[in-house]
Amino acid sequence: MHPITDPQLVEGLAEFEEAVPGGITLDDIPATRQFLDGLTAAMAAEAPEVLGVVTSDHHAPGPNGAPEVMVRIYQPESRPDTLPALLWIHGGGYVLGNVQRDDLMAKGMALALNCVVASVEYRLAPDHPFPAPLDDCYAALKWLAGSAEQFGINSGRIAIGGASAGGGLAAGLGLLARDRAEVDVCYQLLIYPMIDDTNIEQAGPDVPDAPLWTRANNLVGWRCYLGQEPGIDGISEYAAASRAKDVSGLPPTYIGVGTPDLFRDEDIAYAQRLMKAGVPTELHVYADGFHGFDLFAAESDVALRFTAEHTQLLSRALHG
């Protein structure tokens, strides 16, 4: 494991390990979902209430005859007639998570960014492997753009974003939106995104593991999402954005990741490719920032700086 020396992050990691004894495992995905739902509810009960946000649930038409996609809309209570929007995609290794888990975060983003936040309840693998989760996200994006008048959204200022697997879906969605040219995406916010299905080497003496999201979990997550073995030929670039042959023409991008994060190298490599392709790109690498450090060490100096930096960049993109 990459050594973590920041005492605030060491404390945050210890709190995670206390809350999740033995760490997250995917041996029994339904049981892990149930456990994390309970943990989320407990953390939300202890968190201060976020006031000044109006929340409503809506249903976008499903892709190609699939079920409708639930989209939770967050709007500042006091707002002008027109606001930009952020389509937010939750994380969870493509197999875990839901809109409710990011509820407080989405409310905070709506206020901090003074925008409409649309959070997508996409279908999860392994029950619904690729392309179902990405199709749901695209259906939500297209519906959001088409509902601009209903929600008072500036259709020319719609950003996409997500964390971990949500960041991977956002990266795939950015490629898909570029290629289909039906919705104009003004920015993509990729928080330690899970984008490389070839990052599957198991931990060993010369291959360090990572806190929170291990190499073993990564292999299971990719296997469930792809519906086949990761790392083989023929995997779609929309499933694993690092496989994209051409990344030109993508919207301006923020990528943030920590040094002990399992996704560090794949995220840095993708950012470098974006830069070389002429995509305006911000790459921020945070020392000791373990996967999810902004959640489990939210009050640490590095997490506060991380949140402030990507909030400022996204706000500039949304409001011009």
The 8 nearest C-alpha neighbors of each residue, nearest first, counted from 0:
[[1, 207, 208, 209, 2, 210, 259, 206],
 [0, 2, 259, 3, 207, 209, 208, 258],
 [3, 1, 0, 4, 259, 287, 5, 258],
 [4, 2, 287, 5, 1, 9, 8, 259],
 [3, 5, 6, 2, 9, 287, 8, 7],
 [4, 6, 8, 7, 3, 9, 287, 286],
 [7, 5, 9, 8, 4, 10, 3, 11],
 [8, 6, 10, 9, 5, 299, 11, 296],
 [9, 7, 11, 10, 5, 6, 296, 12],
 [8, 10, 6, 12, 11, 7, 5, 13],
 [9, 11, 13, 7, 8, 12, 6, 14],
 [12, 10, 296, 8, 14, 295, 13, 9],
 [11, 13, 15, 9, 14, 10, 8, 16],
 [12, 14, 16, 10, 11, 15, 17, 9],
 [13, 15, 17, 11, 12, 16, 18, 10],
 [16, 14, 18, 12, 17, 13, 19, 295],
 [17, 15, 13, 19, 20, 14, 18, 12],
 [16, 18, 14, 15, 19, 20, 13, 12],
 [17, 19, 15, 16, 14, 20, 38, 13],
 [20, 18, 16, 22, 17, 15, 21, 23],
 [21, 19, 22, 16, 17, 18, 15, 23],
 [20, 22, 19, 23, 16, 24, 17, 18],
 [23, 21, 19, 20, 16, 24, 211, 15],
 [22, 24, 211, 19, 21, 25, 212, 31],
 [25, 23, 26, 22, 216, 31, 27, 28],
 [24, 26, 28, 27, 216, 31, 23, 219],
 [25, 27, 24, 28, 31, 30, 219, 216],
 [28, 26, 25, 30, 29, 31, 24, 32],
 [27, 29, 31, 25, 30, 32, 26, 94],
 [30, 28, 32, 31, 27, 33, 34, 95],
 [31, 29, 33, 32, 28, 27, 34, 35],
 [32, 30, 28, 34, 33, 29, 35, 27],
 [33, 31, 29, 35, 30, 34, 95, 36],
 [32, 34, 30, 36, 31, 35, 29, 37],
 [33, 35, 31, 37, 36, 32, 30, 38],
 [36, 34, 38, 32, 37, 33, 39, 31],
 [37, 35, 39, 33, 38, 34, 32, 40],
 [36, 38, 40, 34, 35, 39, 41, 33],
 [39, 37, 35, 41, 40, 36, 42, 34],
 [38, 40, 36, 42, 37, 41, 100, 35],
 [41, 39, 43, 37, 38, 42, 44, 36],
 [40, 42, 38, 44, 39, 43, 37, 45],
 [43, 41, 39, 45, 44, 40, 38, 46],
 [44, 42, 46, 40, 45, 41, 39, 103],
 [43, 45, 41, 42, 46, 40, 47, 39],
 [44, 46, 42, 43, 41, 47, 40, 48],
 [47, 45, 43, 44, 42, 48, 103, 49],
 [48, 46, 49, 45, 44, 43, 50, 103],
 [47, 49, 50, 46, 103, 43, 44, 45],
 [50, 48, 47, 106, 51, 103, 107, 52],
 [51, 49, 52, 48, 106, 76, 53, 75],
 [50, 52, 76, 75, 53, 49, 77, 110],
 [53, 51, 75, 76, 74, 50, 106, 73],
 [52, 54, 74, 76, 73, 75, 51, 55],
 [55, 53, 73, 72, 52, 74, 71, 56],
 [56, 54, 72, 71, 57, 73, 53, 70],
 [57, 55, 71, 70, 72, 69, 54, 58],
 [56, 58, 70, 69, 71, 55, 59, 72],
 [59, 57, 69, 68, 67, 70, 60, 56],
 [58, 60, 68, 67, 142, 139, 61, 69],
 [61, 59, 67, 68, 58, 62, 138, 66],
 [60, 62, 67, 65, 66, 68, 64, 59],
 [61, 63, 65, 64, 138, 134, 135, 60],
 [64, 62, 65, 61, 134, 66, 60, 138],
 [63, 65, 62, 61, 66, 60, 67, 134],
 [64, 66, 61, 62, 63, 67, 60, 131],
 [67, 65, 61, 68, 64, 60, 62, 63],
 [66, 68, 61, 60, 59, 58, 69, 65],
 [69, 67, 59, 58, 61, 135, 70, 120],
 [68, 70, 58, 120, 57, 59, 119, 67],
 [71, 69, 119, 57, 118, 56, 58, 117],
 [70, 72, 56, 118, 117, 55, 57, 69],
 [71, 73, 117, 55, 54, 116, 56, 70],
 [74, 72, 54, 116, 115, 53, 106, 109],
 [75, 73, 115, 53, 52, 109, 76, 54],
 [76, 74, 52, 77, 78, 110, 51, 109],
 [77, 75, 52, 51, 53, 78, 74, 50],
 [78, 76, 75, 79, 51, 52, 74, 53],
 [77, 79, 75, 76, 80, 113, 82, 74],
 [78, 80, 81, 82, 77, 151, 75, 113],
 [79, 81, 151, 78, 82, 152, 150, 153],
 [82, 80, 151, 152, 79, 153, 83, 78],
 [81, 83, 152, 114, 153, 151, 84, 115],
 [84, 82, 156, 153, 114, 152, 317, 157],
 [83, 85, 115, 157, 114, 116, 158, 152],
 [86, 84, 158, 116, 159, 157, 87, 117],
 [85, 87, 159, 117, 116, 118, 158, 160],
 [86, 88, 118, 160, 161, 117, 85, 159],
 [89, 87, 161, 165, 119, 118, 160, 90],
 [90, 88, 165, 161, 162, 97, 87, 98],
 [91, 89, 165, 164, 163, 162, 92, 96],
 [90, 92, 95, 96, 93, 164, 94, 163],
 [91, 93, 164, 220, 94, 90, 95, 163],
 [92, 94, 91, 164, 124, 224, 123, 95],
 [95, 93, 124, 123, 92, 91, 220, 125],
 [96, 94, 91, 32, 93, 92, 123, 97],
 [97, 95, 91, 90, 100, 89, 32, 94],
 [96, 98, 99, 100, 120, 89, 95, 101],
 [97, 99, 100, 101, 120, 118, 102, 119],
 [100, 98, 102, 101, 97, 96, 103, 39],
 [99, 101, 98, 97, 102, 39, 96, 36],
 [102, 100, 104, 99, 98, 103, 105, 89],
 [103, 101, 99, 105, 104, 100, 106, 98],
 [104, 102, 106, 105, 101, 107, 49, 43],
 [103, 105, 107, 101, 102, 106, 108, 100],
 [106, 104, 108, 102, 107, 103, 101, 109],
 [107, 105, 103, 109, 104, 108, 52, 102],
 [106, 108, 104, 110, 105, 109, 111, 103],
 [107, 109, 111, 105, 110, 106, 112, 104],
 [110, 108, 114, 106, 113, 107, 112, 116],
 [109, 111, 113, 107, 108, 112, 75, 106],
 [112, 110, 108, 113, 109, 107, 310, 114],
 [111, 113, 114, 314, 109, 110, 108, 310],
 [114, 112, 110, 109, 111, 75, 115, 82],
 [113, 115, 109, 83, 84, 112, 82, 116],
 [114, 116, 84, 74, 73, 109, 85, 83],
 [117, 115, 85, 73, 84, 109, 72, 86],
 [116, 118, 72, 86, 71, 87, 70, 85],
 [119, 117, 87, 71, 70, 86, 88, 98],
 [118, 120, 70, 121, 88, 69, 87, 98],
 [121, 119, 69, 98, 97, 70, 68, 122],
 [120, 122, 132, 135, 119, 123, 136, 68],
 [123, 121, 132, 127, 131, 120, 124, 135],
 [124, 122, 94, 127, 93, 132, 126, 125],
 [125, 123, 127, 128, 126, 94, 224, 223],
 [124, 126, 223, 127, 128, 224, 123, 94],
 [127, 125, 124, 128, 123, 122, 223, 94],
 [126, 128, 124, 125, 123, 131, 122, 129],
 [129, 127, 224, 124, 125, 226, 225, 131],
 [130, 128, 131, 225, 224, 132, 238, 127],
 [129, 131, 133, 132, 134, 128, 238, 127],
 [130, 132, 134, 129, 133, 127, 128, 135],
 [133, 131, 122, 135, 121, 134, 130, 129],
 [132, 134, 136, 135, 130, 131, 168, 137],
 [133, 135, 131, 137, 136, 132, 130, 138],
 [136, 134, 138, 132, 133, 121, 137, 131],
 [137, 135, 133, 139, 138, 134, 140, 132],
 [136, 138, 140, 134, 139, 135, 141, 133],
 [139, 137, 135, 141, 136, 140, 62, 142],
 [138, 140, 142, 136, 137, 141, 59, 143],
 [141, 139, 137, 143, 142, 138, 136, 144],
 [140, 142, 138, 144, 143, 139, 137, 145],
 [141, 143, 145, 139, 140, 144, 59, 146],
 [144, 142, 146, 140, 145, 141, 139, 147],
 [145, 143, 141, 147, 146, 142, 154, 140],
 [144, 146, 142, 143, 147, 141, 148, 154],
 [147, 145, 143, 149, 144, 148, 142, 150],
 [146, 148, 152, 144, 150, 149, 145, 151],
 [147, 149, 151, 146, 150, 152, 145, 153],
 [150, 148, 146, 147, 151, 152, 145, 143],
 [149, 151, 147, 152, 148, 146, 115, 81],
 [152, 150, 81, 148, 147, 149, 80, 82],
 [153, 151, 147, 82, 81, 83, 150, 154],
 [152, 154, 83, 155, 156, 82, 81, 147],
 [155, 153, 156, 144, 152, 147, 157, 83],
 [154, 156, 153, 157, 183, 185, 184, 83],
 [157, 155, 83, 154, 153, 317, 185, 84],
 [156, 158, 84, 184, 185, 85, 83, 154],
 [159, 157, 186, 85, 185, 184, 187, 86],
 [160, 158, 86, 187, 85, 87, 169, 188],
 [161, 159, 188, 87, 187, 169, 189, 166],
 [160, 162, 166, 165, 88, 87, 89, 189],
 [161, 163, 166, 190, 165, 90, 192, 191],
 [162, 164, 192, 166, 90, 193, 165, 191],
 [165, 163, 90, 167, 92, 193, 166, 93],
 [166, 164, 90, 161, 162, 88, 89, 168],
 [165, 167, 161, 192, 162, 189, 169, 163],
 [166, 168, 193, 164, 192, 194, 170, 165],
 [167, 169, 165, 171, 166, 170, 172, 164],
 [168, 170, 172, 166, 167, 171, 160, 161],
 [171, 169, 173, 167, 172, 168, 240, 166],
 [172, 170, 237, 168, 174, 173, 169, 240],
 [171, 173, 169, 175, 170, 174, 176, 168],
 [172, 174, 170, 176, 171, 175, 169, 177],
 [173, 175, 177, 171, 172, 176, 178, 170],
 [174, 176, 172, 178, 177, 173, 179, 171],
 [177, 175, 173, 179, 178, 174, 180, 172],
 [178, 176, 174, 180, 175, 179, 173, 249],
 [177, 179, 175, 176, 180, 174, 181, 173],
 [178, 180, 176, 181, 177, 175, 182, 174],
 [181, 179, 177, 178, 176, 182, 183, 175],
 [182, 180, 179, 176, 183, 141, 177, 178],
 [183, 181, 180, 176, 184, 141, 144, 140],
 [182, 184, 185, 155, 181, 180, 157, 176],
 [185, 183, 157, 158, 186, 182, 250, 159],
 [184, 186, 158, 156, 250, 157, 183, 316],
 [187, 185, 158, 251, 250, 184, 252, 159],
 [188, 186, 252, 159, 160, 158, 189, 250],
 [187, 189, 160, 253, 252, 159, 190, 161],
 [188, 190, 166, 254, 192, 160, 161, 253],
 [189, 191, 162, 255, 192, 166, 254, 161],
 [192, 190, 256, 163, 255, 162, 189, 262],
 [191, 193, 166, 163, 167, 190, 189, 194],
 [194, 192, 167, 164, 163, 195, 262, 166],
 [193, 195, 239, 167, 240, 241, 192, 196],
 [196, 194, 241, 197, 239, 198, 193, 265],
 [197, 195, 229, 198, 230, 239, 221, 194],
 [196, 198, 230, 195, 199, 229, 231, 200],
 [199, 197, 196, 195, 200, 230, 265, 217],
 [198, 200, 218, 197, 201, 214, 217, 196],
 [201, 199, 198, 202, 214, 206, 197, 218],
 [202, 200, 214, 199, 215, 203, 206, 208],
 [201, 203, 206, 208, 207, 214, 200, 204],
 [202, 204, 206, 205, 201, 207, 208, 200],
 [205, 203, 206, 207, 202, 208, 0, 201],
 [204, 206, 203, 207, 202, 208, 201, 0],
 [207, 205, 203, 202, 204, 208, 201, 200],
 [208, 206, 0, 202, 205, 203, 209, 1],
 [207, 209, 0, 202, 213, 214, 206, 210],
 [208, 210, 213, 0, 261, 260, 259, 212],
 [211, 209, 212, 289, 213, 290, 208, 0],
 [210, 212, 290, 213, 22, 23, 209, 291],
 [213, 211, 210, 209, 216, 290, 214, 217],
 [214, 212, 216, 209, 215, 208, 217, 211],
 [213, 215, 217, 216, 201, 208, 218, 202],
 [214, 216, 213, 218, 217, 201, 219, 202],
 [217, 215, 219, 213, 214, 218, 220, 212],
 [218, 216, 214, 220, 215, 219, 221, 213],
 [217, 219, 215, 221, 199, 216, 220, 222],
 [220, 218, 222, 216, 217, 221, 223, 215],
 [221, 219, 217, 223, 92, 218, 222, 216],
 [220, 222, 224, 218, 223, 219, 225, 229],
 [221, 223, 219, 228, 225, 220, 227, 224],
 [224, 222, 125, 220, 226, 221, 124, 225],
 [225, 223, 128, 221, 124, 222, 129, 226],
 [224, 226, 227, 222, 129, 223, 128, 221],
 [227, 225, 223, 224, 222, 128, 228, 125],
 [228, 226, 225, 222, 229, 223, 224, 221],
 [227, 229, 222, 230, 231, 226, 225, 221],
 [230, 228, 196, 231, 222, 221, 197, 227],
 [229, 231, 197, 196, 228, 232, 199, 198],
 [232, 230, 229, 233, 228, 234, 197, 196],
 [233, 231, 234, 230, 229, 235, 228, 197],
 [232, 234, 235, 231, 236, 230, 242, 229],
 [235, 233, 232, 236, 231, 238, 239, 229],
 [236, 234, 237, 238, 233, 239, 242, 243],
 [235, 237, 243, 242, 240, 239, 238, 234],
 [236, 238, 171, 235, 239, 240, 174, 175],
 [237, 239, 235, 236, 171, 240, 129, 234],
 [240, 238, 194, 236, 195, 241, 237, 242],
 [239, 241, 236, 242, 194, 243, 171, 237],
 [240, 242, 195, 243, 239, 194, 269, 236],
 [243, 241, 236, 240, 239, 244, 195, 235],
 [244, 242, 236, 240, 241, 245, 246, 237],
 [243, 245, 242, 246, 236, 241, 240, 247],
 [246, 244, 243, 247, 276, 248, 242, 272],
 [247, 245, 273, 249, 243, 276, 248, 244],
 [248, 246, 276, 249, 245, 278, 277, 273],
 [247, 249, 246, 250, 278, 177, 277, 276],
 [248, 250, 247, 246, 278, 177, 173, 251],
 [251, 249, 186, 185, 252, 187, 184, 248],
 [252, 250, 279, 186, 280, 278, 187, 249],
 [253, 251, 280, 187, 186, 188, 250, 281],
 [252, 254, 281, 188, 280, 189, 282, 187],
 [255, 253, 189, 282, 190, 281, 283, 252],
 [254, 256, 283, 190, 191, 284, 282, 253],
 [255, 257, 191, 284, 263, 285, 283, 190],
 [258, 256, 288, 285, 284, 260, 289, 259],
 [257, 259, 286, 260, 287, 288, 285, 263],
 [260, 258, 1, 289, 257, 287, 209, 288],
 [261, 259, 290, 289, 262, 263, 257, 258],
 [260, 262, 209, 263, 259, 213, 212, 208],
 [261, 263, 260, 265, 264, 266, 193, 191],
 [264, 262, 260, 266, 265, 261, 256, 267],
 [263, 265, 267, 266, 262, 268, 261, 269],
 [266, 264, 268, 262, 267, 263, 269, 195],
 [267, 265, 269, 263, 268, 264, 262, 270],
 [266, 268, 270, 264, 269, 265, 263, 271],
 [269, 267, 271, 265, 266, 270, 264, 272],
 [270, 268, 272, 266, 271, 267, 265, 241],
 [271, 269, 273, 267, 272, 268, 266, 274],
 [270, 272, 274, 268, 269, 273, 267, 275],
 [271, 273, 269, 275, 270, 274, 276, 268],
 [274, 272, 270, 276, 278, 271, 275, 246],
 [273, 275, 271, 277, 278, 276, 272, 280],
 [274, 276, 272, 277, 273, 271, 278, 270],
 [277, 275, 247, 273, 274, 278, 272, 246],
 [276, 278, 274, 275, 279, 273, 247, 248],
 [277, 279, 273, 274, 276, 251, 280, 249],
 [280, 278, 251, 277, 252, 274, 281, 273],
 [281, 279, 252, 251, 253, 278, 274, 282],
 [280, 282, 253, 254, 252, 283, 279, 270],
 [281, 283, 254, 255, 253, 270, 280, 284],
 [282, 284, 255, 254, 285, 281, 256, 253],
 [285, 283, 256, 257, 255, 258, 286, 282],
 [284, 286, 257, 288, 258, 256, 287, 283],
 [285, 287, 258, 288, 257, 284, 259, 301],
 [286, 288, 3, 258, 289, 259, 257, 285],
 [289, 287, 257, 285, 286, 292, 258, 259],
 [288, 290, 260, 259, 292, 257, 287, 291],
 [291, 289, 260, 292, 211, 288, 210, 212],
 [290, 292, 293, 294, 289, 295, 211, 288],
 [293, 291, 289, 295, 296, 294, 290, 288],
 [292, 294, 297, 302, 291, 296, 295, 306],
 [295, 293, 297, 292, 291, 296, 302, 11],
 [294, 296, 11, 292, 297, 293, 15, 291],
 [297, 295, 11, 292, 299, 293, 298, 294],
 [296, 298, 293, 294, 302, 299, 295, 303],
 [299, 297, 296, 303, 300, 302, 293, 301],
 [300, 298, 302, 296, 301, 7, 297, 303],
 [299, 301, 303, 302, 304, 298, 7, 297],
 [300, 302, 304, 303, 299, 305, 285, 288],
 [303, 301, 293, 305, 299, 304, 297, 300],
 [304, 302, 306, 300, 305, 301, 307, 299],
 [303, 305, 307, 301, 302, 306, 308, 300],
 [304, 306, 302, 308, 303, 307, 301, 309],
 [307, 305, 303, 304, 308, 309, 310, 302],
 [306, 308, 304, 310, 305, 309, 311, 303],
 [309, 307, 311, 305, 310, 306, 304, 312],
 [308, 310, 312, 311, 306, 307, 313, 305],
 [311, 309, 307, 313, 308, 312, 306, 314],
 [310, 312, 314, 308, 309, 313, 307, 315],
 [313, 311, 309, 315, 314, 310, 308, 316],
 [312, 314, 316, 310, 315, 311, 309, 317],
 [315, 313, 317, 311, 316, 112, 312, 310],
 [314, 316, 312, 319, 313, 318, 317, 311],
 [317, 315, 313, 319, 314, 318, 312, 186],
 [316, 318, 314, 315, 156, 83, 319, 313],
 [317, 319, 315, 316, 314, 83, 156, 82],
 [318, 315, 316, 317, 314, 156, 313, 83]]
